[in-house]
Amino acid sequence: MFEGWDAVVLARAQFAFTMSFHIVFPAFSIGLASYLAVLEALWLWTGREVFINLFNYWLKIFAVAFGMGVVSGIVMSYQFGTNWSAFSDKTGPVIGPLMAYEVLTAFFLEAGFLGVMLFGLERVGHRLHFMATLMVAIGTLISAFWILSANSWMQTPTGYAVNADGQFIAADWLKVIFNPSFPYRLVHMVLAAYLTTALVVGAVGAWHLLRDQHLAGPRVMFSMAMWMATLVAPIQILAGDQHGLNTLEHQPVKIMAMEGHFQSHKDGAPLILFGLPEPGRRQGRLCGRSAEAGLADPQALARRADGRPRHRAARKLAAGADHVLVVPDHGRHGIAHAGARPAQPVDARARHAVRFPAAAYVCGRDGPGRLHRRARGLDHHRDRAAAVHGLWIAADG
């Protein structure tokens, strides 16, 4: 059962647990900080007591979530050194400053105004207190900016050079920060944080309304949450689609693993809704038969009615040389495929590849990579633990 569980796999498993536990808190606190700022702004604007009551209710919850995010984040940062010491050595000149910028700009901003936000409502002026709340909310977004920049650079590294010691160093910081996948990941993550908060706030409001439908606070809470979800969810679908296309362009092997394919398809890949990869047989199984059987019209989602690929990225790939690429035999294929399944109904079109050029990619270096947010995030955040895509992996030492 545990064959192949070497030190690298155990390090990945431990880091995956730490990150999966940690990401819940910053994702929730990013959205909740903005929600608190909106509540306080509405209170100052309208003078309605219901808004300040909701603010005080969620402020306590935010304090706990923020604290848990900090504590679990410290553990995670230590694991960069304990689990991925070689990675930290090789990429430290790039990843280190990006994370230091997050501390200097975002964490200091949050920490500086958090005390005023938590304890200063009756000690400072209401407008000054609102500014403190706003600064904390902005700090959470700045934190997301830097962390996702570092994560994205590992997926689509640009603006770097390699020194005599084999370390990655920054040749152009703007290219390092604003690497090709960064805008898509930042938008996708921030929207996911807002959507997560909307659903949590809505669920709490609904629970209170089930007990008493005449409570003003839960009614406002539930209404605001549902309007937010109604607005953000469709935008998130579009953002996820573009994020998937960007991954298809830069990391086609990862898309193959997420889709459950072991071999590229020249004329369009079939859509696999449910399947169990079988690495030994180099295929997936669907309802007792080969998953490659797919749908009756396997190219339906990959092409337009006129037969051309739907997206620019797909057309670009289809225009390349006709390569057949086979994913190597390792367990990470199954992990990426299983992690992507909950996201399948809303972004299958984005990841439905027509063809995968093999020349510029090394399969073995595409490391194993939240509902929708966590499923999509699993594939991308797993890579952060051990690799710079296409260039270096922890197992190489």
C-alpha positions as CSV (number, residue, x, y, z in Angstrom):
1,M,0.0,0.0,0.0
2,F,2.8,2.4,0.9
3,E,5.2,1.4,-1.9
4,G,6.9,4.4,-3.4
5,W,6.3,6.5,-0.3
6,D,9.8,7.9,-0.1
7,A,11.0,11.0,1.7
8,V,9.9,13.3,-1.2
9,V,6.3,11.8,-1.2
10,L,6.1,12.1,2.6
11,A,7.3,15.7,2.4
12,R,4.7,16.5,-0.2
13,A,2.0,14.9,1.8
14,Q,2.9,16.8,5.0
15,F,3.1,20.1,3.1
16,A,-0.2,19.4,1.3
17,F,-1.9,18.9,4.6
18,T,-0.4,22.1,6.1
19,M,-1.4,24.1,3.0
20,S,-4.9,22.6,2.8
21,F,-5.5,23.6,6.4
22,H,-3.9,27.0,6.1
23,I,-5.6,28.2,2.9
24,V,-9.1,28.0,4.5
25,F,-8.3,30.9,6.8
26,P,-6.7,33.4,4.5
27,A,-9.3,32.7,1.8
28,F,-12.1,33.4,4.3
29,S,-10.4,36.4,6.0
30,I,-9.8,38.1,2.6
31,G,-13.5,38.1,1.8
32,L,-14.6,38.8,5.4
33,A,-12.3,41.8,5.8
34,S,-13.9,43.4,2.8
35,Y,-17.4,42.5,4.1
36,L,-16.6,44.2,7.4
37,A,-15.4,47.3,5.6
38,V,-18.7,47.4,3.6
39,L,-20.8,46.9,6.8
40,E,-19.0,49.8,8.6
41,A,-19.3,52.0,5.5
42,L,-23.0,51.4,5.3
43,W,-23.4,52.1,9.0
44,L,-21.6,55.5,8.7
45,W,-23.6,56.3,5.6
46,T,-27.1,55.3,6.7
47,G,-26.8,55.3,10.5
48,R,-28.8,52.0,10.7
49,E,-27.9,50.1,13.8
50,V,-28.3,46.7,12.0
51,F,-25.1,47.3,10.1
52,I,-22.9,48.0,13.2
53,N,-24.5,45.0,15.0
54,L,-23.5,42.8,12.0
55,F,-20.0,44.3,12.0
56,N,-19.5,43.5,15.7
57,Y,-20.9,39.9,15.2
58,W,-18.5,39.1,12.3
59,L,-15.5,41.0,13.8
60,K,-15.0,38.3,16.5
61,I,-15.1,35.6,13.8
62,F,-12.6,37.5,11.7
63,A,-10.2,37.8,14.6
64,V,-10.2,34.0,15.1
65,A,-9.8,33.3,11.3
66,F,-7.0,35.9,11.0
67,G,-5.1,34.5,14.0
68,M,-5.4,30.9,12.7
69,G,-4.2,32.0,9.3
70,V,-1.1,33.6,10.8
71,V,-0.3,30.6,13.0
72,S,-0.7,28.0,10.3
73,G,1.2,30.2,7.9
74,I,4.2,30.3,10.2
75,V,4.2,26.5,10.2
76,M,4.0,26.5,6.4
77,S,6.9,28.9,6.0
78,Y,9.0,26.7,8.3
79,Q,8.3,23.7,6.1
80,F,9.9,25.5,3.1
81,G,13.1,25.0,5.0
82,T,12.5,21.6,6.6
83,N,10.8,19.9,3.7
84,W,12.2,21.7,0.7
85,S,15.6,22.9,1.8
86,A,17.2,22.4,-1.7
87,F,14.2,24.2,-3.3
88,S,14.7,27.1,-0.8
89,D,18.4,27.3,-1.7
90,K,17.8,27.3,-5.4
91,T,14.9,29.7,-5.6
92,G,15.5,31.7,-2.5
93,P,16.9,34.8,-4.4
94,V,13.5,35.0,-6.2
95,I,10.9,33.5,-3.8
96,G,12.5,35.0,-0.7
97,P,12.1,38.7,-1.6
98,L,8.5,38.1,-2.9
99,M,7.5,36.7,0.5
100,A,9.4,39.4,2.3
101,Y,7.5,42.1,0.3
102,E,4.3,40.4,1.5
103,V,5.4,40.8,5.1
104,L,6.7,44.4,4.7
105,T,3.7,45.7,2.8
106,A,0.7,43.6,3.7
107,F,1.3,41.9,7.0
108,F,2.7,45.1,8.6
109,L,-0.3,47.1,7.3
110,E,-2.7,44.5,8.7
111,A,-0.9,44.2,12.0
112,G,-0.6,47.9,12.4
113,F,-4.4,48.6,12.1
114,L,-5.8,45.3,13.4
115,G,-5.7,46.4,17.0
116,V,-7.6,49.7,16.2
117,M,-10.1,47.6,14.2
118,L,-10.7,45.1,17.0
119,F,-10.7,47.4,20.1
120,G,-10.9,51.0,18.9
121,L,-14.5,51.6,17.9
122,E,-15.3,53.5,21.1
123,R,-11.7,54.8,21.6
124,V,-11.1,56.6,18.3
125,G,-13.4,58.5,16.0
126,H,-15.7,56.5,13.8
127,R,-14.1,57.7,10.6
128,L,-10.6,56.8,11.9
129,H,-11.9,53.4,12.9
130,F,-13.4,52.9,9.4
131,M,-10.0,53.8,7.9
132,A,-8.4,51.1,10.1
133,T,-10.9,48.5,8.9
134,L,-10.3,49.6,5.3
135,M,-6.5,49.3,5.7
136,V,-6.9,45.7,7.1
137,A,-9.1,44.8,4.1
138,I,-6.6,46.3,1.6
139,G,-3.8,44.5,3.5
140,T,-5.4,41.1,2.9
141,L,-5.6,41.9,-0.8
142,I,-2.0,43.0,-1.0
143,S,-1.0,39.8,0.8
144,A,-2.8,37.8,-1.9
145,F,-1.0,39.8,-4.5
146,W,2.5,38.9,-3.3
147,I,1.8,35.2,-2.4
148,L,0.1,34.5,-5.7
149,S,2.9,36.2,-7.5
150,A,5.4,33.8,-5.9
151,N,3.2,30.9,-6.6
152,S,2.6,31.8,-10.2
153,W,6.3,32.3,-10.8
154,M,6.8,28.7,-9.9
155,Q,4.3,27.7,-12.5
156,T,5.3,30.1,-15.3
157,P,8.8,31.4,-14.4
158,T,10.0,34.4,-16.3
159,G,12.5,37.2,-15.8
160,Y,15.1,35.0,-14.2
161,A,18.7,34.0,-14.7
162,V,20.8,31.2,-13.2
163,N,24.0,32.1,-11.4
164,A,27.2,30.1,-11.1
165,D,25.9,28.3,-8.0
166,G,22.8,27.1,-9.9
167,Q,20.5,29.5,-8.1
168,F,17.6,31.3,-9.7
169,I,18.1,35.1,-9.5
170,A,15.9,37.9,-10.7
171,A,17.0,39.5,-14.0
172,D,13.8,41.5,-14.4
173,W,11.6,42.0,-11.3
174,L,8.6,43.2,-13.3
175,K,8.7,40.0,-15.3
176,V,9.1,37.9,-12.2
177,I,6.2,39.5,-10.4
178,F,3.9,39.9,-13.4
179,N,4.6,36.5,-14.9
180,P,2.2,35.0,-17.5
181,S,-0.2,33.1,-15.1
182,F,-0.2,35.7,-12.3
183,P,-3.2,37.9,-13.4
184,Y,-5.4,34.8,-13.9
185,R,-4.5,33.3,-10.5
186,L,-4.9,36.6,-8.6
187,V,-8.4,37.3,-10.1
188,H,-9.4,33.7,-9.6
189,M,-8.3,33.5,-6.0
190,V,-9.7,36.9,-4.9
191,L,-13.1,36.0,-6.5
192,A,-13.0,32.6,-4.8
193,A,-12.3,34.3,-1.4
194,Y,-15.3,36.7,-1.9
195,L,-17.5,33.8,-3.1
196,T,-16.5,31.6,-0.1
197,T,-17.3,34.4,2.3
198,A,-20.6,35.1,0.7
199,L,-21.6,31.5,1.1
200,V,-20.5,31.3,4.7
201,V,-22.2,34.5,5.6
202,G,-25.4,33.4,3.7
203,A,-25.4,30.0,5.5
204,V,-25.1,31.7,8.9
205,G,-27.9,34.1,8.0
206,A,-30.1,31.2,6.8
207,W,-29.5,29.3,10.0
208,H,-30.6,32.3,12.1
209,L,-33.7,32.8,9.9
210,L,-34.7,29.2,10.3
211,R,-34.9,29.9,14.0
212,D,-36.7,33.3,13.7
213,Q,-37.7,34.8,10.4
214,H,-38.3,38.3,11.9
215,L,-34.7,39.0,13.0
216,A,-33.4,42.0,11.1
217,G,-29.7,41.2,11.2
218,P,-29.9,37.8,9.6
219,R,-32.3,39.1,6.9
220,V,-29.8,41.8,5.9
221,M,-26.9,39.3,6.2
222,F,-28.6,36.7,4.1
223,S,-29.7,39.3,1.5
224,M,-26.2,40.8,1.1
225,A,-24.6,37.4,0.8
226,M,-27.0,36.1,-1.8
227,W,-26.6,39.3,-3.9
228,M,-22.8,38.9,-3.7
229,A,-22.9,35.3,-4.7
230,T,-25.2,36.1,-7.6
231,L,-22.7,38.7,-8.8
232,V,-19.5,36.9,-8.2
233,A,-20.3,33.3,-9.3
234,P,-20.8,34.0,-13.0
235,I,-17.7,36.2,-13.0
236,Q,-15.8,33.4,-11.4
237,I,-16.9,31.0,-14.1
238,L,-15.4,33.3,-16.7
239,A,-12.2,33.8,-14.7
240,G,-11.8,30.1,-14.2
241,D,-12.2,29.5,-18.0
242,Q,-9.5,32.0,-18.8
243,H,-7.3,30.5,-16.0
244,G,-7.7,27.1,-17.5
245,L,-6.8,28.3,-21.0
246,N,-3.7,30.0,-19.6
247,T,-2.7,26.7,-17.9
248,L,-3.4,24.9,-21.2
249,E,-1.0,27.2,-23.0
250,H,1.8,27.0,-20.4
251,Q,1.4,23.7,-18.7
252,P,-0.5,21.3,-21.1
253,V,0.7,18.2,-19.3
254,K,-1.0,19.4,-16.1
255,I,-4.2,19.8,-18.1
256,M,-3.9,16.3,-19.4
257,A,-3.6,15.0,-15.9
258,M,-6.5,17.1,-14.7
259,E,-8.6,15.8,-17.6
260,G,-7.5,12.1,-17.0
261,H,-5.7,11.6,-20.3
262,F,-2.5,9.7,-20.7
263,Q,-2.2,10.5,-24.4
264,S,-2.9,13.6,-26.5
265,H,-5.7,13.6,-29.1
266,K,-5.0,15.1,-32.5
267,D,-8.6,15.9,-33.4
268,G,-9.9,16.8,-29.9
269,A,-9.9,15.1,-26.5
270,P,-13.1,13.4,-25.2
271,L,-14.7,14.9,-22.1
272,I,-14.3,12.6,-19.0
273,L,-16.8,13.4,-16.3
274,F,-16.1,10.4,-14.1
275,G,-13.1,8.1,-14.2
276,L,-10.4,6.3,-12.4
277,P,-6.9,6.6,-13.9
278,E,-5.0,3.3,-14.3
279,P,-1.3,4.3,-14.6
280,G,-0.2,0.8,-15.3
281,R,-2.4,0.5,-18.4
282,R,-1.8,4.1,-19.5
283,Q,-5.5,4.9,-19.6
284,G,-8.5,5.8,-17.4
285,R,-11.5,3.6,-16.7
286,L,-15.1,4.9,-17.0
287,C,-18.0,2.7,-16.0
288,G,-16.0,-0.5,-16.5
289,R,-14.6,0.5,-19.9
290,S,-11.9,2.7,-21.3
291,A,-12.5,6.3,-20.4
292,E,-11.1,7.2,-23.8
293,A,-14.5,6.2,-25.2
294,G,-15.7,9.5,-23.7
295,L,-18.8,11.0,-25.1
296,A,-20.6,10.2,-28.3
297,D,-19.2,13.4,-29.8
298,P,-15.8,13.8,-28.1
299,Q,-15.0,17.0,-30.0
300,A,-18.2,18.8,-29.1
301,L,-16.8,21.0,-26.4
302,A,-13.4,21.4,-28.1
303,R,-14.6,22.9,-31.4
304,R,-17.0,25.4,-32.8
305,A,-19.9,24.4,-35.1
306,D,-17.7,25.3,-38.0
307,G,-15.1,22.8,-36.8
308,R,-12.5,25.3,-35.5
309,P,-11.3,25.3,-32.0
310,R,-13.2,27.6,-29.6
311,H,-10.4,29.5,-28.0
312,R,-7.3,31.3,-29.2
313,A,-5.1,29.1,-27.0
314,A,-6.6,26.0,-28.5
315,R,-6.2,27.3,-32.1
316,K,-2.6,28.2,-31.2
317,L,-1.9,24.6,-30.0
318,A,-3.7,23.1,-33.0
319,A,-1.5,25.0,-35.3
320,G,1.6,23.5,-34.0
321,A,3.4,20.3,-35.0
322,D,1.5,17.0,-34.5
323,H,3.1,15.5,-31.4
324,V,1.8,12.6,-29.4
325,L,2.6,13.1,-25.7
326,V,2.3,10.3,-23.1
327,V,2.2,11.2,-19.4
328,P,4.7,9.2,-17.5
329,D,3.7,6.5,-15.1
330,H,3.5,8.1,-11.6
331,G,0.7,8.5,-9.0
332,R,0.5,12.2,-9.4
333,H,-1.7,11.8,-12.5
334,G,-4.4,10.3,-10.4
335,I,-4.1,13.0,-7.7
336,A,-4.4,15.8,-10.2
337,H,-7.3,14.1,-12.0
338,A,-9.2,13.5,-8.7
339,G,-8.6,17.0,-7.5
340,A,-10.0,18.6,-10.6
341,R,-13.2,16.6,-10.8
342,P,-15.4,18.8,-8.6
343,A,-14.5,21.8,-10.9
344,Q,-15.4,19.9,-14.0
345,P,-19.1,21.0,-14.5
346,V,-18.1,24.7,-14.7
347,D,-14.8,24.8,-16.5
348,A,-14.7,21.7,-18.7
349,R,-14.7,23.9,-21.8
350,A,-11.7,25.8,-20.7
351,R,-9.5,22.7,-20.1
352,H,-10.8,20.8,-23.1
353,A,-7.6,20.6,-25.2
354,V,-7.3,19.9,-28.9
355,R,-3.7,19.0,-29.1
356,F,-0.7,19.1,-26.8
357,P,2.7,20.0,-28.3
358,A,5.4,18.0,-26.6
359,A,8.6,19.7,-27.7
360,A,8.9,22.4,-25.0
361,Y,7.7,20.4,-22.0
362,V,9.1,17.7,-19.7
363,C,6.4,15.5,-18.3
364,G,8.2,14.4,-15.3
365,R,8.8,18.0,-14.2
366,D,5.2,18.9,-14.1
367,G,4.8,18.2,-10.4
368,P,1.5,17.2,-8.7
369,G,-0.1,20.1,-9.1
370,R,-11.0,24.4,-2.8
371,L,-15.5,22.6,-3.8
372,H,-14.5,24.6,-7.0
373,R,-11.9,26.8,-5.5
374,R,-10.1,24.1,-3.6
375,A,-10.3,21.5,-6.4
376,R,-8.7,23.8,-8.9
377,G,-6.2,25.1,-6.3
378,L,-5.0,21.6,-5.4
379,D,-3.4,21.1,-8.8
380,H,-1.6,24.4,-8.8
381,H,-0.7,24.7,-5.1
382,R,0.8,21.2,-5.0
383,D,3.4,22.4,-7.5
384,R,4.5,25.2,-5.3
385,A,5.9,22.8,-2.8
386,A,8.6,21.3,-4.9
387,A,9.1,22.7,-8.3
388,V,9.8,25.5,-10.7
389,H,7.8,24.3,-13.7
390,G,9.8,22.7,-16.5
391,L,13.1,23.8,-14.8
392,W,13.8,22.1,-11.5
393,I,12.1,19.7,-9.0
394,A,13.0,18.9,-5.4
395,A,13.6,15.2,-6.3
396,D,16.5,16.4,-8.5
397,G,18.2,17.8,-5.3
